[in-house]
Amino acid sequence: MRSGRTVRDLRRENRTAVLQRLYFDGPLSRFSLGPVTGLSSGSVSNVVSELVAEGLVEEAGSVDSAGGRPRTLLRISAHSGYMIGVDVGETRVRIELFDLALTELARVERPLATESPRRVDRYDVGVVVGHLREGIPEVLSQAGIPAERLLGVGIGVPGIVAGSAEDGAVVHGQTIGWDAVPLERLLRESRLLPETVPYYIDNGAKTLGQAEMWFGAGRGAQNAVVVLFGSGVGACVVTDDMRSGMALEWGHLTVRVRGRQCRCGAKGCLEAYAGAEALLERWAEAGGRPPTGVDEETALTAMLAAAYPVPDAEGTTPPADATALAVLEETAEYLGAGLSDLINLFQPERILVGGWAGLQLGRRFLDTVRTHAASYSLKYPAARVEIDLGTLGPDAVTVGAAILPLADFFARGGRRAEAAPEQQSPVWQTSLRERAAQ
């Protein structure tokens, strides 16, 4: 074809359009699929027949029509495929198995050594890979699902993920001591899964963004930023509800020249002021008394209770911890300033705050953060943005990771991944190698 698209491309695109609309808006009738996909009734009929024959689509009852025969409703078959989502989190590795409807079928959690004084020790590559090698087969065994039925395994990790022809996904996690870790190759060498089951490894903030845009507070937005706020901070920019977006190392934006030392090694990063780990450190440095021997989530809960005390059983409200309150108010300003950079750079419709720390803190001082963000931003983009909390909870990274293979499955028109053919070198390369060897 003159446009460069083949008939096969068009068929794949038609299948993708039908699958996406049934997934997000179904059940739908064949008659309804035409207007929402832009396809002719003949194309819809052909595509639906293929998908039903392959077991991807099934009937879901009927609905009355205006004066005619009842119309059969169609939906995605939940058991036509399965995905595994993994969150390499801050205190544990969580592995979940989902069906196509994102119903959780099995879960395994492996704790990380949070008592370690050095964060990099917590993320020892051998330990994390070991958890994955054990956990992936375990969730399959729990649910009784053969590995061959997986669409893929999605993994959300801290840091920057780059691609390599030899190693696949390579993780550059400076704050956790991962320097070019070939995570995909390490998993492939374990032979946990058949070669036809792909791994999708990406930044955890990006998987969170994917989940919120597909199923959470980002639905319907054409341009949004989703912020992951936990021990550290990150962000993902998404331009519409069907694209995976772009991960940003937002936490390492400089907010104060020659400021506090960040765990990445630089000074003055946003994460050194707004991450939960830094927030608790600043409370202690200012004379506060964070609880010892507990994880960060418990310690942050204690800090919030100290800063914002609630009335006791007799209706008496104890005095607020002035130190904790001052640190939190300063943090709200740093967060607002950091969000203003996202507003000025990307001019999003929405900014959504997620992650366990973001959801805890956001309920307390999101209004204050909004005020600071507006004061540091240009007026026009600031007036057009909504800043709110994500709606999928602190476990959304795992769901977003599972969406990675699902999105690719839809993009391929509901076709499973195939083993890549062995690449042959061009003739000229072979000739030059032979010549050099002489």
BELKA-V63326 format. One record per residue. RES is the residue in one small letter. SS is DSSP state (a for helix, b for strand, c for the rest). PHI is phi in radians with two decimals (* if undefined). Layout:
# BELKA-V63326
res=RES ss=SS phi=PHI
res=RES ss=SS phi=PHI
This chain:
# BELKA-V63326
res=m ss=c phi=*
res=r ss=c phi=-1.11
res=s ss=c phi=-1.30
res=g ss=c phi=1.62
res=r ss=c phi=-1.60
res=t ss=c phi=-1.61
res=v ss=a phi=-1.06
res=r ss=a phi=-1.11
res=d ss=a phi=-1.08
res=l ss=a phi=-1.12
res=r ss=a phi=-1.11
res=r ss=a phi=-1.11
res=e ss=a phi=-1.12
res=n ss=a phi=-1.15
res=r ss=a phi=-1.11
res=t ss=a phi=-1.06
res=a ss=a phi=-1.05
res=v ss=a phi=-1.18
res=l ss=a phi=-1.06
res=q ss=a phi=-1.11
res=r ss=a phi=-1.21
res=l ss=a phi=-1.16
res=y ss=a phi=-1.21
res=f ss=a phi=-1.55
res=d ss=a phi=-2.10
res=g ss=c phi=-1.23
res=p ss=c phi=-1.22
res=l ss=b phi=-2.37
res=s ss=b phi=-1.52
res=r ss=a phi=-1.01
res=f ss=a phi=-1.07
res=s ss=a phi=-1.30
res=l ss=a phi=-1.16
res=g ss=a phi=-1.00
res=p ss=a phi=-1.09
res=v ss=a phi=-1.39
res=t ss=a phi=-1.80
res=g ss=c phi=1.37
res=l ss=c phi=-1.68
res=s ss=c phi=-1.25
res=s ss=a phi=-1.08
res=g ss=a phi=-1.15
res=s ss=a phi=-1.14
res=v ss=a phi=-1.05
res=s ss=a phi=-1.06
res=n ss=a phi=-1.13
res=v ss=a phi=-1.12
res=v ss=a phi=-1.06
res=s ss=a phi=-1.05
res=e ss=a phi=-1.09
res=l ss=a phi=-1.17
res=v ss=a phi=-1.16
res=a ss=a phi=-1.09
res=e ss=c phi=-1.47
res=g ss=c phi=1.45
res=l ss=c phi=-1.40
res=v ss=b phi=-2.17
res=e ss=b phi=-2.39
res=e ss=b phi=-1.32
res=a ss=b phi=-2.38
res=g ss=b phi=1.56
res=s ss=b phi=-2.53
res=v ss=b phi=-2.39
res=d ss=c phi=-1.15
res=s ss=c phi=-1.92
res=a ss=c phi=-1.33
res=g ss=c phi=1.44
res=g ss=c phi=-2.07
res=r ss=c phi=-1.23
res=p ss=c phi=-1.01
res=r ss=b phi=-1.69
res=t ss=b phi=-1.29
res=l ss=b phi=-1.59
res=l ss=b phi=-2.16
res=r ss=b phi=-2.59
res=i ss=b phi=-1.20
res=s ss=c phi=-1.38
res=a ss=a phi=-1.07
res=h ss=a phi=-1.75
res=s ss=a phi=-1.51
res=g ss=c phi=-2.99
res=y ss=b phi=-2.42
res=m ss=b phi=-2.32
res=i ss=b phi=-1.94
res=g ss=b phi=-1.99
res=v ss=b phi=-2.22
res=d ss=b phi=-2.05
res=v ss=b phi=-1.43
res=g ss=c phi=-1.54
res=e ss=c phi=-1.62
res=t ss=c phi=-2.19
res=r ss=b phi=-2.85
res=v ss=b phi=-1.81
res=r ss=b phi=-1.90
res=i ss=b phi=-2.19
res=e ss=b phi=-2.25
res=l ss=b phi=-1.87
res=f ss=b phi=-2.18
res=d ss=b phi=-1.56
res=l ss=c phi=-1.16
res=a ss=c phi=-1.52
res=l ss=c phi=1.10
res=t ss=c phi=-1.41
res=e ss=b phi=-1.24
res=l ss=b phi=-1.82
res=a ss=b phi=-2.81
res=r ss=b phi=-2.54
res=v ss=b phi=-2.35
res=e ss=b phi=-2.21
res=r ss=b phi=-2.17
res=p ss=b phi=-1.24
res=l ss=c phi=-1.77
res=a ss=c phi=-1.35
res=t ss=c phi=-1.19
res=e ss=c phi=-1.35
res=s ss=c phi=-1.14
res=p ss=c phi=-1.20
res=r ss=c phi=-1.93
res=r ss=a phi=-1.06
res=v ss=a phi=-1.13
res=d ss=a phi=-1.16
res=r ss=a phi=-1.09
res=y ss=c phi=-1.80
res=d ss=c phi=-0.89
res=v ss=a phi=-1.01
res=g ss=a phi=-1.08
res=v ss=a phi=-1.18
res=v ss=a phi=-1.10
res=v ss=a phi=-1.09
res=g ss=a phi=-1.08
res=h ss=a phi=-1.07
res=l ss=a phi=-1.21
res=r ss=a phi=-1.08
res=e ss=a phi=-1.47
res=g ss=a phi=-1.31
res=i ss=a phi=-1.11
res=p ss=a phi=-1.10
res=e ss=a phi=-1.17
res=v ss=a phi=-1.17
res=l ss=a phi=-1.11
res=s ss=a phi=-1.16
res=q ss=a phi=-1.01
res=a ss=a phi=-1.58
res=g ss=c phi=1.19
res=i ss=c phi=-1.83
res=p ss=c phi=-1.14
res=a ss=a phi=-1.04
res=e ss=a phi=-1.14
res=r ss=a phi=-1.54
res=l ss=b phi=-1.29
res=l ss=b phi=-1.39
res=g ss=b phi=2.76
res=v ss=b phi=-2.11
res=g ss=b phi=-1.76
res=i ss=b phi=-2.31
res=g ss=b phi=-1.68
res=v ss=b phi=-2.29
res=p ss=c phi=-1.27
res=g ss=c phi=1.79
res=i ss=b phi=-1.64
res=v ss=b phi=-1.94
res=a ss=b phi=-2.04
res=g ss=b phi=-1.83
res=s ss=b phi=-2.39
res=a ss=c phi=-1.08
res=e ss=c phi=-1.51
res=d ss=c phi=-1.83
res=g ss=b phi=1.30
res=a ss=b phi=-1.29
res=v ss=b phi=-2.08
res=v ss=b phi=-1.77
res=h ss=b phi=-1.93
res=g ss=b phi=-1.90
res=q ss=a phi=-1.08
res=t ss=a phi=-1.32
res=i ss=a phi=-2.00
res=g ss=c phi=1.38
res=w ss=b phi=-1.70
res=d ss=b phi=-1.92
res=a ss=b phi=0.97
res=v ss=b phi=-1.40
res=p ss=c phi=-1.40
res=l ss=a phi=-1.04
res=e ss=a phi=-1.11
res=r ss=a phi=-1.11
res=l ss=a phi=-1.07
res=l ss=a phi=-1.29
res=r ss=a phi=-1.08
res=e ss=a phi=-1.14
res=s ss=c phi=-1.33
res=r ss=c phi=0.94
res=l ss=c phi=-1.25
res=l ss=c phi=-2.30
res=p ss=c phi=-1.08
res=e ss=c phi=-1.06
res=t ss=c phi=-1.37
res=v ss=c phi=-1.68
res=p ss=c phi=-1.45
res=y ss=b phi=-1.80
res=y ss=b phi=-2.17
res=i ss=b phi=-1.95
res=d ss=b phi=-2.63
res=n ss=b phi=-1.09
res=g ss=a phi=-1.09
res=a ss=a phi=-1.12
res=k ss=a phi=-1.21
res=t ss=a phi=-1.18
res=l ss=a phi=-1.07
res=g ss=a phi=-1.07
res=q ss=a phi=-1.03
res=a ss=a phi=-1.13
res=e ss=a phi=-1.14
res=m ss=a phi=-1.29
res=w ss=a phi=-1.40
res=f ss=a phi=-2.23
res=g ss=c phi=-1.97
res=a ss=c phi=-1.25
res=g ss=c phi=-1.56
res=r ss=c phi=-1.02
res=g ss=c phi=1.61
res=a ss=c phi=-1.45
res=q ss=c phi=-1.60
res=n ss=c phi=-2.65
res=a ss=b phi=-2.50
res=v ss=b phi=-2.12
res=v ss=b phi=-1.94
res=v ss=b phi=-1.82
res=l ss=b phi=-1.79
res=f ss=b phi=-2.13
res=g ss=c phi=-2.33
res=s ss=c phi=-1.05
res=g ss=c phi=-2.06
res=v ss=b phi=-2.33
res=g ss=b phi=-2.63
res=a ss=b phi=-2.69
res=c ss=b phi=-2.42
res=v ss=b phi=-1.75
res=v ss=b phi=-2.15
res=t ss=c phi=-1.64
res=d ss=c phi=-2.80
res=d ss=c phi=-1.32
res=m ss=c phi=-2.08
res=r ss=c phi=-2.01
res=s ss=c phi=-1.37
res=g ss=c phi=1.49
res=m ss=b phi=-2.31
res=a ss=b phi=-1.32
res=l ss=b phi=-2.14
res=e ss=c phi=-1.47
res=w ss=a phi=-1.09
res=g ss=a phi=-1.10
res=h ss=a phi=-1.89
res=l ss=c phi=-1.30
res=t ss=b phi=-1.36
res=v ss=c phi=-1.94
res=r ss=c phi=-2.67
res=v ss=c phi=-1.15
res=r ss=c phi=0.96
res=g ss=c phi=-1.54
res=r ss=c phi=-1.08
res=q ss=b phi=-1.25
res=c ss=c phi=-1.60
res=r ss=c phi=-1.22
res=c ss=c phi=-1.40
res=g ss=c phi=1.91
res=a ss=c phi=-1.47
res=k ss=b phi=-2.04
res=g ss=c phi=1.45
res=c ss=b phi=-1.19
res=l ss=c phi=-0.97
res=e ss=a phi=-1.08
res=a ss=a phi=-1.26
res=y ss=a phi=-2.07
res=a ss=a phi=-1.88
res=g ss=c phi=-1.18
res=a ss=a phi=-1.05
res=e ss=a phi=-1.07
res=a ss=a phi=-1.21
res=l ss=a phi=-1.06
res=l ss=a phi=-1.22
res=e ss=a phi=-1.11
res=r ss=a phi=-1.15
res=w ss=a phi=-1.09
res=a ss=a phi=-1.17
res=e ss=a phi=-1.11
res=a ss=c phi=-1.48
res=g ss=c phi=1.86
res=g ss=c phi=-1.32
res=r ss=c phi=-2.23
res=p ss=c phi=-1.09
res=p ss=c phi=-1.11
res=t ss=c phi=-1.83
res=g ss=c phi=1.30
res=v ss=c phi=-2.21
res=d ss=c phi=-1.37
res=e ss=a phi=-1.09
res=e ss=a phi=-1.10
res=t ss=a phi=-1.16
res=a ss=a phi=-1.15
res=l ss=a phi=-1.18
res=t ss=a phi=-1.06
res=a ss=a phi=-1.15
res=m ss=a phi=-1.12
res=l ss=a phi=-1.13
res=a ss=a phi=-1.13
res=a ss=a phi=-1.24
res=a ss=a phi=-1.37
res=y ss=c phi=-2.20
res=p ss=c phi=-1.16
res=v ss=c phi=-1.93
res=p ss=c phi=-1.06
res=d ss=c phi=-1.43
res=a ss=c phi=-1.08
res=e ss=c phi=-1.60
res=g ss=c phi=1.50
res=t ss=c phi=-1.64
res=t ss=c phi=-1.68
res=p ss=c phi=-1.17
res=p ss=c phi=-1.16
res=a ss=c phi=-1.29
res=d ss=c phi=-1.31
res=a ss=a phi=-1.07
res=t ss=a phi=-1.18
res=a ss=a phi=-1.07
res=l ss=a phi=-1.12
res=a ss=a phi=-1.13
res=v ss=a phi=-1.14
res=l ss=a phi=-1.16
res=e ss=a phi=-1.16
res=e ss=a phi=-1.16
res=t ss=a phi=-1.10
res=a ss=a phi=-1.05
res=e ss=a phi=-1.23
res=y ss=a phi=-1.08
res=l ss=a phi=-1.11
res=g ss=a phi=-1.06
res=a ss=a phi=-1.15
res=g ss=a phi=-1.13
res=l ss=a phi=-1.16
res=s ss=a phi=-1.10
res=d ss=a phi=-1.13
res=l ss=a phi=-1.12
res=i ss=a phi=-1.13
res=n ss=a phi=-1.21
res=l ss=a phi=-1.35
res=f ss=a phi=-1.97
res=q ss=c phi=0.82
res=p ss=c phi=-1.33
res=e ss=c phi=-1.28
res=r ss=b phi=-2.40
res=i ss=b phi=-2.13
res=l ss=b phi=-1.99
res=v ss=b phi=-1.79
res=g ss=b phi=-2.30
res=g ss=c phi=1.56
res=w ss=a phi=-1.06
res=a ss=a phi=-1.28
res=g ss=a phi=-1.06
res=l ss=a phi=-1.24
res=q ss=a phi=-1.16
res=l ss=a phi=-1.27
res=g ss=a phi=-1.02
res=r ss=a phi=-1.14
res=r ss=a phi=-1.53
res=f ss=a phi=-2.36
res=l ss=a phi=-1.11
res=d ss=a phi=-1.07
res=t ss=a phi=-1.15
res=v ss=a phi=-1.08
res=r ss=a phi=-1.01
res=t ss=a phi=-1.09
res=h ss=a phi=-1.17
res=a ss=a phi=-1.05
res=a ss=a phi=-1.16
res=s ss=a phi=-1.22
res=y ss=a phi=-1.67
res=s ss=c phi=-1.77
res=l ss=c phi=-1.17
res=k ss=a phi=-1.12
res=y ss=a phi=-1.13
res=p ss=a phi=-1.17
res=a ss=a phi=-1.15
res=a ss=a phi=-1.29
res=r ss=a phi=-1.78
res=v ss=c phi=-1.80
res=e ss=b phi=-1.89
res=i ss=b phi=-1.94
res=d ss=b phi=-2.59
res=l ss=b phi=-1.51
res=g ss=c phi=-1.16
res=t ss=c phi=-1.98
res=l ss=c phi=-1.69
res=g ss=c phi=1.44
res=p ss=c phi=-1.25
res=d ss=c phi=-1.72
res=a ss=a phi=-1.17
res=v ss=a phi=-1.06
res=t ss=a phi=-1.14
res=v ss=a phi=-1.07
res=g ss=a phi=-1.09
res=a ss=a phi=-1.14
res=a ss=a phi=-1.17
res=i ss=a phi=-1.22
res=l ss=a phi=-0.99
res=p ss=a phi=-1.17
res=l ss=a phi=-1.14
res=a ss=a phi=-1.10
res=d ss=a phi=-1.19
res=f ss=a phi=-1.06
res=f ss=a phi=-1.14
res=a ss=a phi=-1.08
res=r ss=c phi=-1.58
res=g ss=c phi=1.26
res=g ss=c phi=1.41
res=r ss=c phi=-1.71
res=r ss=c phi=-1.27
res=a ss=c phi=-1.14
res=e ss=c phi=-1.98
res=a ss=c phi=-1.07
res=a ss=c phi=-1.13
res=p ss=c phi=-1.18
res=e ss=c phi=-1.13
res=q ss=c phi=-1.39
res=q ss=c phi=-1.78
res=s ss=c phi=-1.25
res=p ss=c phi=-1.01
res=v ss=a phi=-1.02
res=w ss=a phi=-1.14
res=q ss=a phi=-1.15
res=t ss=a phi=-1.07
res=s ss=a phi=-1.09
res=l ss=a phi=-1.19
res=r ss=a phi=-1.10
res=e ss=a phi=-1.12
res=r ss=a phi=-1.17
res=a ss=a phi=-1.19
res=a ss=a phi=-1.34
res=q ss=c phi=-1.36
